[in-house]
């Protein structure tokens, strides 16, 4: 028996579409992050990006549990003195719901060059429509 050591050249990436309507944010994010990292691939190795492409639709219909809808804050820093900006979950959900899902998924990926590479395979859209029909994505359920 010989151990198969995968190389980055012959990786076949699949496309998956996830519907976020009625789903809990954290559970959807963990499933999407696992797919982006390729952890469900039997040939997974941590030093090669073996993940698949993930499309998330209906980002505005995501839900959170507990008091997070009233108390959760999203912070970013502009780079200037006094440039800390805060925005509540409810306001960000009205303004840009894609950002909520993207930040949750990216936060579960490695904080390295490879993690940023994995994040480029994530596409999040508001509503049912997405421009990736040519890739023939397969539906992926959270459960």
C-alpha positions in Angstrom: 0.0 0.0 0.0 1.2 3.5 -0.8 0.0 6.7 0.6 -1.3 9.2 -1.9 0.1 12.6 -1.5 -2.0 15.1 -3.4 -0.5 18.0 -5.3 -2.3 21.3 -6.1 -2.3 20.7 -9.8 -5.0 18.0 -10.2 -7.7 19.3 -7.8 -11.2 19.2 -9.3 -13.2 21.9 -7.7 -17.0 21.6 -7.5 -19.6 24.3 -7.1 -22.3 24.2 -4.4 -25.2 26.5 -3.6 -26.5 27.0 -0.1 -29.9 28.7 0.7 -29.6 30.8 3.8 -33.3 31.4 4.2 -34.3 30.5 7.8 -30.9 29.1 8.6 -28.9 29.9 11.7 -25.9 32.0 10.9 -23.3 30.0 12.8 -24.4 26.6 11.5 -24.5 27.8 7.9 -21.0 29.4 8.3 -19.4 26.2 9.7 -20.7 24.1 6.9 -19.6 26.6 4.3 -16.1 27.0 5.9 -15.6 23.2 5.8 -16.5 23.1 2.1 -14.2 26.1 1.3 -11.3 24.5 3.2 -11.9 21.1 1.6 -12.1 19.2 4.9 -14.8 16.9 3.5 -12.4 15.7 0.8 -11.0 12.3 1.5 -7.6 13.5 0.2 -7.5 16.6 2.5 -4.2 17.9 3.7 -3.9 21.1 5.7 -1.1 22.6 3.6 -3.0 22.6 0.2 -6.2 24.5 -0.6 -8.5 21.6 -1.7 -11.8 23.3 -1.2 -14.8 23.8 -3.4 -16.6 26.9 -4.5 -19.6 27.9 -2.3 -22.5 30.2 -3.3 -24.8 31.5 -0.6 -28.2 32.9 -1.7 -30.9 34.7 0.3 -28.4 36.3 2.7 -31.1 38.7 3.9 -33.1 35.8 5.4 -30.4 34.6 7.7 -31.3 34.4 11.4 -29.5 34.6 14.7 -30.5 33.2 18.1 -30.9 34.8 21.5 -30.3 38.5 21.9 -27.7 38.8 19.1 -30.1 40.6 16.8 -30.2 43.5 19.3 -26.7 43.4 20.9 -24.3 42.1 18.2 -21.9 44.8 16.9 -19.7 44.7 13.8 -16.5 46.7 14.1 -14.0 47.9 11.5 -11.1 50.3 11.6 -10.5 52.8 8.9 -6.7 53.1 9.6 -6.9 56.7 10.9 -6.8 57.9 14.5 -10.3 57.6 16.0 -11.4 55.6 13.0 -13.2 52.8 14.8 -16.6 52.3 13.2 -19.3 50.2 14.8 -22.6 49.1 13.3 -25.3 47.0 14.8 -26.5 43.7 13.4 -30.0 45.0 12.6 -28.6 48.0 10.7 -26.1 45.9 8.8 -28.8 43.4 7.9 -30.9 46.2 6.4 -28.0 47.8 4.6 -25.7 44.9 3.4 -26.8 41.4 4.6 -24.1 39.8 2.4 -21.4 41.3 4.7 -22.8 39.4 7.8 -22.6 36.0 6.1 -19.2 36.7 4.6 -17.7 37.8 7.9 -19.1 34.8 9.7 -17.6 32.4 7.2 -14.3 34.2 6.8 -13.8 34.2 10.5 -13.8 30.4 10.5 -11.1 30.1 7.9 -7.3 30.1 8.6 -5.8 33.6 9.2 -3.1 33.2 6.5 -2.4 33.5 2.8 -4.2 30.2 2.2 -7.2 31.4 4.2 -7.5 34.5 2.1 -7.2 32.2 -1.0 -10.0 30.0 0.3 -12.2 33.1 0.9 -12.0 34.0 -2.8 -14.1 30.9 -3.6 -17.0 32.3 -1.5 -19.8 34.1 -3.3 -22.7 35.6 -1.2 -25.8 37.1 -2.8 -29.0 38.8 -1.6 -32.1 37.2 -3.1 -32.5 34.0 -5.2 -30.5 35.0 -8.3 -26.8 34.4 -8.8 -24.7 34.7 -12.0 -23.0 31.3 -11.6 -25.6 29.1 -13.4 -23.0 28.1 -16.0 -21.0 26.3 -13.4 -24.0 24.1 -12.6 -23.8 24.3 -8.8 -25.3 21.4 -6.7 -27.6 22.3 -3.8 -26.0 21.8 -0.4 -28.1 21.6 2.8 -26.9 22.7 6.2 -28.5 19.8 8.1 
